[in-house]
Amino acid sequence: MKGIIGKKVGMTSIFDETGKSLACTVIEVGPCVVTQVKTIENDGYEAVQLGFGEKKEKNTTKPLAGHFEKASTTPKKKLVEFRGADNDLKIGDIVTSEIISTGDKIAVIGTSKGKGFQGVVKRHGFAGVGGQTHGQHNRLRSPGSLGACSTPSRVMRGMKIGGRMGNDRVKQSNMKVLSVLHDKNLIFVKGCIPGHNGSLIIIEK
């Protein structure tokens, strides 16, 4: 299997074999249910669709309810397709953390934390326009001039200005798996990953 869906639990630290403390993120991976197997004959490509997380039936649309009923499973919160997956998987099979081992390199996809509207100092790392000297007192975190005088006397497209920050889809590659607890479906990934605690994460091998 090329990937799996998980949930970010939080961050902690563990010790490696040399006694060095390593910051890591705990991710609950699976168990995921195979809800659909796509083939070239029927769909034009090969992929395996996995479902993760429980969802209330009253919040599930009728088409999706029928989709889950066909797979003989309860409604799931997240559905993700993985191309190039194993052809021996069938509808209703369970995928767990057994597909991941200690030392593997994985890619983690998540949604970063939303920061709301932020200025240029926080959003782009601007230094501001200087200290409180020369008579100015209310422009410390200003972006400065935007229009470039009388030519072209307008704000160019792509100018770094204040705006909404965060809440973006972020993919981090080459994340190292430090440890795996198969009995609890938990993996420990070195470093931090995007998203808040409890957010859904896509893991690709």
Secondary structure, DSSP 8 states (H G I E B T S, - for coil): --EEEEEEEEEEEEE-TTS-EEEEEEEEE--EEEEEEE-HHHHSS-EEEEEEEE--GGGS-HHHHHHHHHTTS--EEEEEEEET--TT--TT-EE-GGG--TT-EEEEEEE----EEE-HHHHH----S--S-TT--S-TT-----S-TTTT-S--TT----EEE---EEEEEEEEEEEEETTTTEEEEES--SS-TT-EEEEE-
